Amino acid sequence: MSSGPDALLALKQAITSKSSIAYSNDAGPVASLSAATHLVLSPTVTLPKSTPTRLRKPGATATDPHSNPQDFFALGAVYLAWLLRDATGAEYMKQVRENGYTVGFVSVTERKAVADWLEDKTQSLSGLVSGEAESTTPPGTPPQLRTAASLPSTSSSFKGNDSTTSPLKRRYVADPADMAVVKKIKANEIELQDRNTVLRGIKPNNFNSVKVEFAERLKKMKDTANSRSSGSSWSSRPTTPDPKLQARKPRNQYPIIMISSSPTSLITMYNVRRFLQDAVFEPSQEARARAVAEGNARAEDVIPIYRKRTTIDTSGRETETQTRYFVVDSAEALAKFGADAWDRVVCVMTTGQAWQFRPYKWTEPKTLFHHVKGIYFSWTNDPPNPKIKDWNVTELKIDPNRRHVDKSVLAHFWRLLDQWTSANKPSLMQG
């Protein structure tokens, strides 16, 4: 190694002694680190920013920074890591780039360990190559000669002490063979890290306030639910039944979905059940051919659809329910549900052809889709249909080939339908 001052120890001494570190270049002192070429660590020590330190880069195996400077961090990079020790990761990387260290800078995860070692908070540092003779004496300090004549005599004041006691401690000299073994062990040493040491958090995050706040809200919600249930149980005490109400049979108010009877429609009575119930789109022609092969040459005019829904109550408990919808493709089939059937229609799937609405209760598309939710299914590669531009319908795209995306399309359909039904016909919401 070079006989010059140890750059890393000089920087550490300047930091621990809280000395002012200045910047300079060939023209003299400068105000910013990016414009400087030298660091003034003390009145007697000025070193170039590019001076290699004894802090080895991760993955390198060299032991001499002066013979292999590319394997060691430069003095400016180490100083910048300490200077920005409290900055955020993004701000630190920004300053690193602005100071010209696109490569060869101390990483964000190693920055805290380097800063702690420079401030003498820790005694060990991963990647630090030991010097020939590390000393705590500040670099640049004039040598002092210590002789026996300069030491005060202790024989007269401590006569009772052991005569073998020496006034000076003999400096420990390490065995070169032991040093070689230790270097080899340190080169293969791996520092174990967990998520806390990698993130290098300044202080632990405490979310107790959020927990307390939401605990109070959940308690209020539970109390409200309990009071409602107790009130309903009190009000549901047995009373004398009304004979007229007993004679009136309860009617199933299941929501109805109408589709187009056009053979060119993507959703027909042949494939609607598999799409809405199983989340798998099957082309209408293939579904029809399969039905004919099974002996069902004619499609049903009313198809029940069973949909599984999962709801989560205020206590976090999941409940799975099954809701029923009916699908029809004509006004004649809709008439089977009674005079108020149109009040139960929540959705109309259109192909963009106005003749579809002629037998409907509302023949004008703008009026129709004010009373029901309008859905227009098309292929992903189809151009926009100008006919439906002013109809207040939602267009959903079906991929011709990728069947794994059918679930997301169907989930979007049910989400739209639930939102519309809750806002416009909440009595038809089930579960």
ZARO-578858 format. One record per residue (C-alpha): residue in three letters; x, y, z. Coordinates in Angstrom, 2 decimals. Each point is the difference from the previous one (the first is absolute). Layout:
BEGIN
- ala:X:Y:Z
...
end
This chain:
BEGIN
- met:0.00:0.00:0.00
- ser:0.99:3.60:-0.45
- ser:1.71:1.78:2.87
- gly:-2.28:3.06:-0.36
- pro:-2.80:0.83:2.47
- asp:-2.83:-2.51:0.27
- ala:-2.92:1.74:-1.79
- leu:-2.67:-1.98:1.87
- leu:1.50:0.64:3.45
- ala:0.53:3.67:-0.87
- leu:-3.69:0.33:-0.93
- lys:-1.07:-1.89:3.15
- gln:2.18:2.23:2.21
- ala:-1.45:3.15:-1.58
- ile:-3.56:-1.26:0.56
- thr:0.46:-1.21:3.59
- ser:1.82:3.22:0.96
- lys:-2.82:1.99:-1.66
- ser:2.49:1.89:-2.13
- ser:-1.29:2.09:-2.88
- ile:0.57:-1.78:-3.33
- ala:0.52:2.39:-2.91
- tyr:0.24:-0.43:-3.79
- ser:2.61:1.30:-2.40
- asn:1.40:-0.31:-3.49
- asp:2.99:1.39:-1.91
- ala:-1.52:3.51:0.09
- gly:-0.54:-0.03:3.76
- pro:-2.93:-0.63:2.38
- val:-3.39:-0.87:-1.52
- ala:-3.47:-0.21:1.52
- ser:-1.31:-3.30:-1.41
- leu:1.33:-3.53:0.05
- ser:-0.75:-0.53:-3.69
- ala:2.31:2.88:-0.98
- ala:2.81:-1.10:2.32
- thr:2.96:-2.23:-0.78
- his:1.37:-0.14:3.57
- leu:-1.38:-0.36:3.53
- val:1.60:2.18:2.70
- leu:-0.28:-2.25:3.06
- ser:2.23:2.07:2.29
- pro:2.47:2.90:-0.29
- thr:2.76:-2.52:-0.73
- val:-1.90:-2.69:-1.97
- thr:-1.45:0.62:-3.48
- leu:-0.74:-3.04:-2.15
- pro:-1.41:-0.46:-3.52
- lys:-3.58:-1.25:-0.19
- ser:1.17:-2.84:-2.20
- thr:2.40:-1.37:2.65
- pro:-0.79:-3.71:0.46
- thr:-0.90:-0.96:3.56
- arg:0.35:-3.32:1.78
- leu:-3.75:-0.64:-0.36
- arg:-0.30:-2.77:-2.56
- lys:-2.92:-0.21:-2.43
- pro:-2.38:-3.00:0.33
- gly:1.22:-3.00:-1.95
- ala:3.62:1.23:-0.28
- thr:2.91:-2.01:1.48
- ala:2.94:2.42:-0.34
- thr:1.88:0.99:3.17
- asp:2.00:3.03:-1.16
- pro:-2.03:3.09:-0.98
- his:2.97:1.66:-1.68
- ser:0.77:-2.99:-2.23
- asn:-3.68:-0.65:-0.83
- pro:-1.84:3.31:0.50
- gln:-2.97:-1.16:-2.11
- asp:-0.86:-2.55:2.73
- phe:-0.28:2.61:2.77
- phe:-2.31:2.92:0.70
- ala:1.42:3.47:-0.64
- leu:0.28:2.50:2.85
- gly:-2.68:2.24:-1.55
- ala:-2.50:-2.89:-0.25
- val:0.50:-0.96:3.66
- tyr:-0.30:3.63:1.13
- leu:-3.20:0.43:-2.06
- ala:-1.52:-3.09:1.68
- trp:0.66:1.55:3.42
- leu:-1.11:3.49:-1.08
- leu:-3.38:-1.34:-1.23
- arg:-0.44:-2.60:2.77
- asp:-3.44:1.36:0.97
- ala:-1.29:0.63:-3.54
- thr:-2.63:-2.22:-1.59
- gly:1.06:-2.65:-2.46
- ala:-1.31:1.94:-3.00
- glu:1.68:3.26:1.09
- tyr:3.26:-1.83:0.68
- met:0.06:-1.58:-3.48
- lys:-0.80:3.39:-1.55
- gln:2.94:1.67:1.78
- val:2.28:-2.91:-0.93
- arg:-0.75:0.53:-3.69
- glu:0.37:3.78:0.27
- asn:3.45:-0.45:1.58
- gly:1.17:-2.21:-2.86
- tyr:-0.07:-3.39:1.75
- thr:-2.03:-1.98:-2.53
- val:2.15:-2.99:1.03
- gly:2.18:-0.62:3.02
- phe:-2.36:1.51:2.60
- val:-0.98:-1.45:3.37
- ser:-3.36:-1.74:-0.36
- val:-3.09:1.06:1.92
- thr:0.02:-3.18:2.12
- glu:3.68:0.44:0.98
- arg:-0.23:3.74:0.67
- lys:-1.08:-0.23:3.65
- ala:2.73:-2.50:0.94
- val:2.66:2.25:-1.57
- ala:-1.37:3.10:1.76
- asp:-0.11:-1.77:3.38
- trp:3.61:-1.13:-0.37
- leu:1.19:3.48:-0.98
- glu:-1.78:1.45:3.06
- asp:1.66:-2.68:2.18
- lys:-3.35:-1.52:0.95
- thr:1.17:-3.45:-1.13
- gln:3.46:-1.57:0.03
- ser:-0.42:-2.34:-2.97
- leu:-0.86:0.67:-3.64
- ser:-0.61:-2.55:-2.71
- gly:2.49:0.30:-2.87
- leu:2.60:1.97:1.99
- val:3.57:-1.06:-0.81
- ser:2.31:0.35:2.99
- gly:2.97:2.36:-0.32
- glu:3.58:-0.72:0.92
- ala:-0.19:2.04:3.18
- glu:-3.28:1.63:0.88
- ser:0.34:2.82:2.47
- thr:-2.38:2.38:1.71
- thr:2.49:2.85:-0.39
- pro:-1.33:2.54:-2.52
- pro:1.80:-0.22:-3.38
- gly:2.41:2.89:-0.50
- thr:0.81:0.32:3.70
- pro:3.78:0.64:0.48
- pro:1.77:-3.02:1.52
- gln:0.72:0.21:3.72
- leu:2.99:-1.65:1.64
- arg:-0.80:-1.64:3.27
- thr:3.04:-0.90:2.09
- ala:0.55:-1.19:3.50
- ala:1.31:3.41:0.99
- ser:-3.30:1.69:-0.89
- leu:-2.04:-2.34:2.20
- pro:-0.55:0.92:3.66
- ser:1.75:-2.14:2.53
- thr:-2.33:-2.29:1.86
- ser:2.49:-1.83:2.18
- ser:-0.24:2.38:2.94
- ser:-3.80:0.24:0.07
- phe:-0.80:-3.66:-0.66
- lys:2.64:-1.89:1.92
- gly:-2.40:-2.78:0.88
- asn:-0.74:-0.87:-3.64
- asp:1.37:-3.06:-1.74
- ser:3.44:0.70:-1.38
- thr:-0.87:-1.87:-3.20
- thr:-2.74:2.51:-0.97
- ser:0.97:2.05:-3.08
- pro:-1.17:3.63:-0.37
- leu:-0.61:-0.58:-3.75
- lys:-2.21:-2.64:-1.62
- arg:1.79:-1.99:-2.63
- arg:-1.79:0.19:-3.38
- tyr:-1.53:-3.26:-1.16
- val:1.51:-1.29:-3.22
- ala:-2.23:-2.46:-1.88
- asp:1.42:-3.16:-1.46
- pro:0.07:0.29:-3.84
- ala:-1.26:-3.58:-0.34
- asp:-2.98:0.76:2.25
- met:-0.75:3.17:-1.97
- ala:-0.07:-1.99:-3.24
- val:-2.45:-2.51:1.49
- val:-2.24:2.77:1.34
- lys:-0.01:1.76:-3.38
- lys:-1.03:-3.25:-1.70
- ile:-2.82:-0.52:2.51
- lys:-1.25:3.58:-0.39
- ala:0.07:-0.29:-3.80
- asn:-2.46:-2.92:0.20
- glu:-2.12:1.53:2.75
- ile:-3.65:0.66:-0.82
- glu:-1.91:2.48:2.12
- leu:-3.50:-1.24:0.77
- gln:-2.69:2.58:-0.56
- asp:-3.73:0.09:0.57
- arg:-2.66:2.37:-1.27
- asn:0.66:2.49:2.80
- thr:3.74:0.28:-0.59
- val:-0.47:0.26:-3.77
- leu:-2.61:2.74:0.23
- arg:2.21:1.88:2.50
- gly:-2.95:1.69:1.64
- ile:0.79:2.91:2.30
- lys:-2.87:-0.81:2.35
- pro:-2.61:-2.78:0.16
- asn:-3.43:0.80:-1.39
- asn:-2.75:-0.03:2.59
- phe:-3.55:-0.52:-1.26
- asn:-1.65:-0.21:3.41
- ser:-1.92:3.24:-0.61
- val:-1.55:-1.42:-3.19
- lys:-0.83:-3.23:1.80
- val:-1.72:1.86:2.85
- glu:-1.96:2.22:-2.38
- phe:-1.34:-2.91:-2.05
- ala:-0.71:-2.04:3.14
- glu:-2.38:2.72:1.15
- arg:-1.72:0.11:-3.41
- leu:-0.40:-3.78:-0.12
- lys:-1.45:0.04:3.52
- lys:-2.59:2.60:-1.05
- met:-0.93:-2.04:-3.08
- lys:-0.43:-3.16:2.12
- asp:-2.11:1.86:2.55
- thr:-2.20:1.40:-2.78
- ala:-0.45:-3.46:-1.53
- asn:-0.85:-1.51:3.39
- ser:-2.54:2.73:0.75
- arg:-1.66:-0.51:-3.38
- ser:-0.17:-3.76:0.46
- ser:-1.46:0.38:3.50
- gly:-2.53:2.57:-1.28
- ser:-1.05:-2.25:-2.84
- ser:-0.43:-2.96:2.33
- trp:-2.18:2.10:2.30
- ser:-2.12:1.23:-2.89
- ser:-0.33:-3.49:-1.45
- arg:-2.04:-1.33:2.92
- pro:-2.90:-2.20:-1.16
- thr:-3.13:1.94:-0.83
- thr:-3.36:-0.94:-1.39
- pro:0.55:-0.82:-3.71
- asp:-2.03:1.83:-2.62
- pro:-2.13:-2.51:-1.98
- lys:0.42:2.08:-3.17
- leu:3.78:-0.09:0.30
- gln:-0.10:-3.74:0.66
- ala:-2.04:-0.56:-3.14
- arg:2.50:2.00:-2.10
- lys:2.85:-2.24:-1.13
- pro:3.50:1.49:0.14
- arg:1.42:0.66:-3.43
- asn:3.61:-0.59:-0.97
- gln:1.47:3.36:-0.93
- tyr:3.06:-1.27:-1.84
- pro:1.68:2.49:-2.38
- ile:-0.25:-0.60:-3.75
- ile:2.62:0.46:-2.72
- met:-1.11:0.40:-3.61
- ile:2.27:-0.88:-2.91
- ser:-0.36:0.44:-3.74
- ser:-1.57:-2.73:-2.11
- ser:2.26:0.87:-2.93
- pro:2.05:-3.00:-1.23
- thr:3.04:2.30:-0.41
- ser:-0.01:0.94:3.69
- leu:3.05:-1.11:2.00
- ile:-2.25:-0.97:2.94
- thr:-2.94:-2.26:-0.93
- met:-2.26:-2.44:1.80
- tyr:2.44:-2.78:-0.95
- asn:3.08:1.39:1.77
- val:-1.38:2.46:2.57
- arg:-0.16:-2.52:2.87
- arg:3.60:-1.12:-0.38
- phe:1.19:3.61:-0.24
- leu:-1.95:1.56:2.86
- gln:0.12:-3.02:2.30
- asp:3.35:-1.67:-0.77
- ala:1.95:3.07:-1.26
- val:0.95:-1.77:-3.25
- phe:-0.90:1.50:-3.38
- glu:-0.89:-2.54:-2.68
- pro:-0.81:1.20:-3.54
- ser:-3.71:-0.27:-0.69
- gln:0.46:-2.28:-3.02
- glu:2.06:-2.50:2.01
- ala:-2.44:0.10:2.90
- arg:-2.92:-0.59:-2.38
- ala:1.76:-2.94:-1.67
- arg:0.70:-1.53:3.40
- ala:-3.65:0.44:1.04
- val:-1.20:-1.70:-3.23
- ala:2.40:-2.88:0.62
- glu:-1.50:-0.38:3.47
- gly:-3.53:-0.11:-1.45
- asn:-0.98:3.60:0.80
- ala:-0.61:1.45:-3.45
- arg:-2.02:2.93:1.32
- ala:1.24:2.37:2.66
- glu:-2.05:0.77:3.11
- asp:-1.83:3.33:0.08
- val:0.55:0.49:3.77
- ile:3.30:-0.98:1.62
- pro:0.70:0.29:3.75
- ile:3.50:1.17:0.93
- tyr:1.45:-0.76:3.43
- arg:2.73:2.35:1.15
- lys:2.19:-0.51:3.07
- arg:0.71:3.14:2.02
- thr:2.35:0.46:2.97
- thr:-0.82:2.77:2.48
- ile:2.01:1.18:3.01
- asp:-1.83:1.37:3.04
- thr:1.25:2.58:2.51
- ser:1.72:-2.67:2.12
- gly:2.08:-1.17:-2.99
- arg:-1.91:-3.29:-0.44
- glu:-0.44:-1.21:-3.58
- thr:-3.39:-1.30:-1.08
- glu:-0.60:-1.74:-3.33
- thr:-3.50:0.27:-1.45
- gln:-1.59:-1.12:-3.26
- thr:-2.15:2.44:-1.93
- arg:-2.31:-0.75:-2.93
- tyr:-0.58:1.90:-3.22
- phe:-2.21:-0.82:-2.97
- val:1.12:0.53:-3.61
- val:-2.47:0.45:-2.87
- asp:0.49:1.03:-3.62
- ser:-3.51:1.20:-0.97
- ala:-2.94:2.03:1.28
- glu:-2.20:-3.12:-0.27
- ala:2.19:-1.92:2.43
- leu:0.10:3.03:2.31
- ala:-3.82:0.06:0.10
- lys:0.05:-3.34:1.85
- phe:1.18:1.86:3.11
- gly:-3.19:2.08:0.26
- ala:-1.16:3.53:-0.66
- asp:2.75:1.58:2.10
- ala:2.82:-1.95:-1.66
- trp:1.62:3.15:-1.42
- asp:0.40:1.30:3.56
- arg:2.33:-2.96:0.62
- val:2.13:0.46:-3.12
- val:3.40:1.30:1.13
- cys:2.08:-0.47:-3.15
- val:-0.43:-0.07:-3.77
- met:2.84:-1.29:-2.20
- thr:-0.12:1.57:-3.44
- thr:1.72:-0.63:-3.30
- gly:-0.39:3.61:-1.10
- gln:-3.07:-0.76:-2.19
- ala:-3.03:2.20:0.72
- trp:-2.55:-2.62:-1.20
- gln:0.78:-1.98:3.16
- phe:-1.99:2.54:2.09
- arg:-3.23:0.09:-2.10
- pro:-1.98:-2.48:2.18
- tyr:1.45:1.44:3.23
- lys:-1.87:2.22:2.45
- trp:2.31:2.88:-0.97
- thr:0.78:-0.05:-3.72
- glu:2.28:3.05:0.02
- pro:3.60:-1.03:0.98
- lys:0.67:3.16:2.04
- thr:-3.18:-0.52:2.01
- leu:0.56:-3.75:0.37
- phe:3.51:0.35:1.39
- his:-1.23:2.58:2.47
- his:-2.08:-2.75:1.65
- val:2.39:-2.95:-0.38
- lys:3.77:-0.53:-0.11
- gly:1.23:-0.23:-3.58
- ile:2.89:-2.34:-0.92
- tyr:1.61:-0.39:-3.43
- phe:2.37:-2.97:-0.48
- ser:2.50:0.09:-2.86
- trp:3.30:-1.57:-1.02
- thr:3.20:1.66:1.20
- asn:1.08:0.63:-3.60
- asp:-3.34:1.52:-1.12
- pro:-0.09:3.75:-0.74
- pro:-2.33:2.22:2.09
- asn:-3.67:-0.24:-0.96
- pro:-1.29:3.53:-0.79
- lys:-3.63:-1.10:0.47
- ile:0.31:-0.43:3.76
- lys:1.85:3.28:0.56
- asp:-3.05:1.78:1.45
- trp:-1.82:-3.01:1.47
- asn:1.44:0.10:3.54
- val:1.37:-3.55:-0.21
- thr:3.29:-1.46:1.26
- glu:2.17:-1.86:-2.50
- leu:1.81:-3.14:1.21
- lys:2.65:-1.71:-2.11
- ile:0.34:-3.77:-0.40
- asp:3.30:-1.44:-1.26
- pro:-0.47:-2.46:-2.87
- asn:2.83:-2.30:1.14
- arg:1.06:0.61:3.61
- arg:-2.54:-1.77:2.20
- his:1.88:0.73:3.22
- val:-1.15:3.65:-0.18
- asp:-3.69:-0.94:-0.04
- lys:-0.12:0.05:3.81
- ser:1.13:3.62:0.20
- val:-2.54:1.05:-2.68
- leu:-2.81:-1.77:1.86
- ala:1.09:1.45:3.36
- his:-0.16:3.48:-1.57
- phe:-3.49:-0.76:-1.35
- trp:-1.34:-1.10:3.41
- arg:1.62:2.99:1.70
- leu:-1.69:2.41:-2.42
- leu:-3.33:-1.77:0.38
- asp:0.15:0.00:3.82
- gln:0.81:3.71:0.08
- trp:-2.87:0.85:-2.34
- thr:-2.48:-2.24:1.81
- ser:0.94:1.38:3.43
- ala:-0.51:3.54:-1.22
- asn:-3.15:-0.48:-2.10
- lys:-1.79:-3.18:1.12
- pro:1.32:-0.85:3.47
- ser:-2.97:-2.26:0.77
- leu:1.40:-2.49:-2.53
- met:3.39:-0.26:1.70
- gln:0.39:-3.45:1.52
- gly:2.29:-1.06:2.79
end
